[in-house]
Structure formats: C-alpha cells, structure tokens
C-alpha cells in the first residue's frame, strides 16, 4: 500500500493519513478483507527500528496524530494493512519534520502590534481587541518592589508612571504561560515616567528557559542613552539564535539618569519566534 502522507505538522505533533487499498473482489475470502491498519514510527535520527504507534479501530480509520514530539525534529512513518489472517507488508517510509515555531512575531517598529505581548493580549490574534495578558492569565508580571504603579501595567498599551522603588539591582520580569516560549529577535522598553528624568542607562535583559531557575544574559547595556524623553521608547535587536525562553527579566545594574535606582518601565514588548512546548 502507499506510504503515509502529511496532513499537518505543529511544533510538537505530526498528523499523517494513508489511503486504504482497493477492496478485494466479492468472491474473495472474507478473511482477506482489511480489518484495520497499523502505523509505525521512529525518530529519523539514530538507528532504532520502526515501532508500532497506532492501531486503527477499523478499515475506515486512516488518519492519526502523534503528539509529544520535540520541535524541529524529523520523524519516519510507515503503515500496513491487517486482515483476519495476517499483516500485510509495510509501505515505503515517509519522513516529516515538526515545526520550529508556533507563530512569527516580526519586528517592524515599536507599537506595531506585531509583538509577543500584543499577540498574547489578543488571544493569539483571534480577537480584535487587546486585553492585558496579566489579566487574561497568559503572562504574569512581577517586580522587585513598588515605587508607583504595578508590574502588570508594563503589559498594557498606555502611558502612566510605572516604576520600582529606589534600590540597587531593581528588576521587573514577565513570565509567559501556557507553554509559550520565545526565541527573541528584538525588544523594547517605554520610559515609565512623565518627565525627562530617571531614564534607564544601565541594565541587562535576561531570559530564562525554565521559569526562572536558570538565566541567560541576552543584552547588557552600559550608559545607554537611547531612552531620552518622557514616556519615550527604546528598542534593540537581539543576537540571533534558536534558544527559547519563557521568562524575560530587566535588571537595573547601575543608577538611572537622575542618579537613583528606580527602574522606570512603562511598557515592555518582545518580538521573535514563538513556540509551544
């Protein structure tokens, strides 16, 4: 019989289908009619043999989704027909790859509505109206200590004073929920103060792949004067890579433009490749 064909591949699953062989002539023994199908699978890497992964409930069931796969990996499938007497020969092997991404958030400019936070706030672009992802439960924002505002304010589209208390190494972070992870390409911060003071100058952006247990420095800023006015935006490209993170943290590593330690963060956005893991 023919080899399996691809129906859909996601970042963690592959759906295949196959065509049932033509029915035998009516005069043929009933025991020779196909009663079910058996699907076999193996990873395309390594030398392990094909193993049974699915047995259909009848001859009309000709599609199956294999889940729990790793993103951007290749997988081999073959299928055979089974009758009351024996199992038929295996088909040719088909090879398919899981996707490396769930969605591509491509940077164009700040406030372009292409970012991950906006994507989460529109229920993955299924809604025309934006709602704070912290309220939706698709992201959780926290910070080291309150100065004015609230950490979740940095996930909504508005301008208001929003900053931590004045202590060394003040930080703000956002954790993405629901298995969402991002390989970031750009990020942006809006100044969290309605005056031309207390602007970010020294900080680092970190990412965590495991909910905050381990951290990777994504960008280090020293005396960066990009943010230069009340509620002004700054945006920065990030080094390319496939590493995925579900937490992003901004930590102030020195004094701001007014010689204080308040971390002013009016709004945060990140762009990149989104995967569901």
C-alpha positions in Angstrom: 0.0 0.0 0.0 1.0 3.6 -0.4 3.2 5.4 2.2 1.6 7.9 4.7 1.2 11.5 3.7 1.4 14.6 5.8 -1.8 16.3 7.0 -0.3 18.8 9.4 2.8 19.4 11.4 3.0 21.6 14.5 5.9 22.3 16.9 5.1 19.1 18.9 2.9 16.9 16.7 2.6 15.3 13.3 -0.7 14.2 11.7 -0.5 11.7 8.9 -3.0 9.9 6.7 -3.0 7.0 4.3 -5.2 5.5 1.6 -6.9 2.2 2.1 -6.1 -0.3 -0.6 -8.9 -1.1 -3.1 -11.4 -3.7 -1.7 -10.9 -7.3 -2.9 -13.3 -8.9 -5.3 -16.6 -10.1 -3.7 -15.7 -13.7 -4.4 -12.5 -13.4 -2.3 -12.5 -15.0 1.2 -13.9 -12.6 3.8 -10.8 -13.2 5.9 -8.7 -11.4 3.3 -10.6 -8.1 3.7 -8.8 -5.4 5.5 -10.0 -5.0 9.1 -7.6 -2.3 10.4 -4.3 -0.5 9.9 -1.1 -0.4 11.9 1.1 2.7 11.9 4.8 2.6 12.7 7.1 5.4 13.8 10.7 6.2 14.7 12.9 9.2 15.0 14.8 10.0 11.8 18.0 10.3 13.9 19.5 7.2 15.4 19.3 3.5 14.4 16.2 2.4 16.3 13.7 0.3 14.4 10.2 1.3 13.5 7.8 0.7 16.3 4.0 0.4 16.3 2.5 3.7 17.4 -1.2 3.3 16.4 -3.7 0.6 15.5 -6.9 1.7 13.9 -10.3 0.7 15.1 -11.4 -0.3 11.7 -10.7 -0.1 7.9 -12.2 3.4 7.7 -9.8 5.0 10.2 -7.0 6.3 8.1 -5.5 9.3 10.0 -3.6 9.7 13.2 -1.9 12.4 15.2 1.3 11.6 17.0 2.0 14.1 19.8 4.7 14.8 22.4 7.4 15.4 19.8 10.2 17.8 20.0 10.2 20.9 17.8 12.3 20.9 14.6 12.8 17.2 14.6 12.4 14.6 11.8 10.2 11.5 12.1 9.7 8.4 9.9 6.3 6.7 9.4 5.2 3.6 7.6 1.8 1.8 7.5 0.5 -1.7 6.8 -2.9 -3.2 6.3 -4.1 -6.1 8.6 -6.8 -8.7 7.9 -8.1 -11.6 9.8 -5.3 -13.8 8.7 -2.1 -11.8 8.7 -0.5 -8.4 8.5 0.5 -7.1 5.1 3.8 -5.7 4.0 5.0 -2.3 5.3 4.6 0.7 3.0 7.5 2.8 1.9 8.8 5.1 4.7 7.7 8.8 4.8 9.7 11.4 6.7 8.2 14.6 8.1 9.6 17.4 10.4 7.9 19.1 13.2 7.7 22.9 13.0 10.3 25.0 14.7 7.7 27.6 15.7 4.1 28.3 16.5 3.9 31.9 15.3 6.4 34.5 14.0 6.3 37.9 15.7 8.2 40.0 13.2 9.6 43.4 14.3 8.7 46.4 12.2 8.6 49.3 14.7 7.7 49.9 18.3 3.9 49.9 18.8 3.5 47.9 15.6 1.1 45.3 17.2 3.4 42.5 16.0 5.0 41.8 19.3 4.5 38.8 21.6 2.8 40.7 24.4 0.2 42.1 21.9 -0.2 38.6 20.4 -1.0 37.2 23.9 -3.3 40.1 24.7 -5.4 39.5 21.5 -5.7 35.8 22.4 -3.1 34.8 19.8 -4.5 37.2 17.2 -8.0 35.7 17.4 -9.5 38.9 18.9 -9.6 42.4 17.5 -9.5 43.9 21.0 -6.4 43.9 23.3 -6.6 42.9 26.9 -3.7 42.9 29.4 -2.2 39.4 29.2 -1.6 39.5 33.0 -5.4 39.8 33.4 -6.0 37.1 30.9 -3.6 34.8 32.7 -1.4 34.3 29.6 1.5 36.2 31.3 2.4 37.2 34.8 4.4 40.3 35.6 6.3 40.9 38.8 9.0 43.3 40.1 11.4 43.7 43.0 9.4 46.4 44.8 6.8 49.1 44.2 7.6 52.7 43.6 4.5 53.8 41.7 2.0 51.8 39.6 2.1 48.0 39.3 4.3 45.5 37.4 1.4 44.4 35.2 1.0 47.9 33.9 4.0 47.3 31.7 2.0 44.8 29.7 -0.8 47.2 28.7 -0.9 49.9 26.0 -1.0 53.2 27.9 1.3 55.8 29.3 1.4 56.2 33.1 4.1 56.5 35.8 5.3 53.0 36.5 8.5 52.2 38.4 10.1 50.2 41.2 11.3 51.6 44.5 14.9 53.0 44.5 17.0 50.1 45.5 20.1 48.7 43.8 19.5 45.9 41.3 15.8 46.7 40.9 14.2 44.3 38.5 11.0 43.7 36.5 10.0 40.4 34.8 7.3 38.8 32.7 6.6 35.0 32.7 4.8 33.6 29.6 2.2 31.0 30.5 0.5 28.1 28.6 3.8 26.6 27.3 4.6 29.6 25.2 8.3 30.2 24.7 10.1 32.8 22.5 13.4 32.9 20.6 13.7 36.7 20.8 14.9 38.9 17.9 14.1 42.4 19.3 12.8 44.0 22.4 11.5 47.4 23.5 11.0 49.4 26.7 9.0 52.6 27.2 10.1 55.0 29.8 7.8 54.8 32.8 7.8 58.4 33.9 6.1 61.5 32.6 9.2 63.7 32.9 12.7 64.0 31.3 14.4 62.3 34.2 15.1 58.9 35.9 15.7 57.3 32.5 17.3 53.9 32.1 21.0 54.0 31.5 22.5 50.8 32.9 20.7 47.4 32.8 20.6 43.9 31.3 17.9 41.8 29.7 17.9 38.2 30.7 15.9 35.2 29.5 15.1 32.0 31.4 14.1 28.8 29.6 12.7 27.1 32.7 10.5 29.5 34.6 13.3 31.4 36.3 15.6 28.7 37.6 18.4 29.5 35.2 19.2 32.7 33.4 20.9 33.8 30.2 22.1 37.3 29.6 20.6 38.4 26.3 21.8 42.1 26.2 23.9 44.2 28.5 23.5 48.0 28.4 26.1 50.4 29.9 25.4 54.2 29.8 22.8 53.6 27.0 21.1 56.9 26.3 18.5 55.6 23.8 15.6 56.5 26.1 15.7 60.3 26.2 12.3 61.8 27.0 9.1 61.3 28.9 7.4 58.0 28.0 9.8 57.6 25.2 10.5 54.2 23.6 13.8 52.5 23.1 14.2 49.3 21.1 17.1 47.0 20.4 17.9 44.0 18.2 19.0 40.8 20.0 21.6 38.3 18.8 20.1 35.6 16.6 19.6 32.1 17.9 17.1 29.3 18.4 17.1 29.3 22.2 13.6 29.6 23.7 12.7 31.5 26.8 9.5 31.7 28.9 10.6 34.5 31.3 12.2 37.8 30.4 13.8 40.0 33.2 15.1 43.6 33.1 17.5 44.3 35.9 18.9 47.7 36.5 22.7 47.4 37.1 23.5 51.0 37.9 21.9 54.3 38.6 19.4 55.9 36.2 19.9 59.3 34.6 18.9 61.1 37.8 21.3 59.1 40.0 18.6 56.9 41.5 17.9 53.2 41.4 14.2 53.4 40.4 13.6 51.1 37.4 11.3 53.0 35.2 9.3 50.6 33.0 6.2 52.0 31.4 5.8 49.2 28.8 7.7 46.2 27.6 7.5 44.3 24.3 9.4 41.5 22.7 9.5 40.1 19.1 10.7 36.8 17.8 9.8 33.2 17.0 7.1 31.7 19.3 7.0 28.0 20.0 4.6 26.0 22.2 6.5 23.5 24.3 
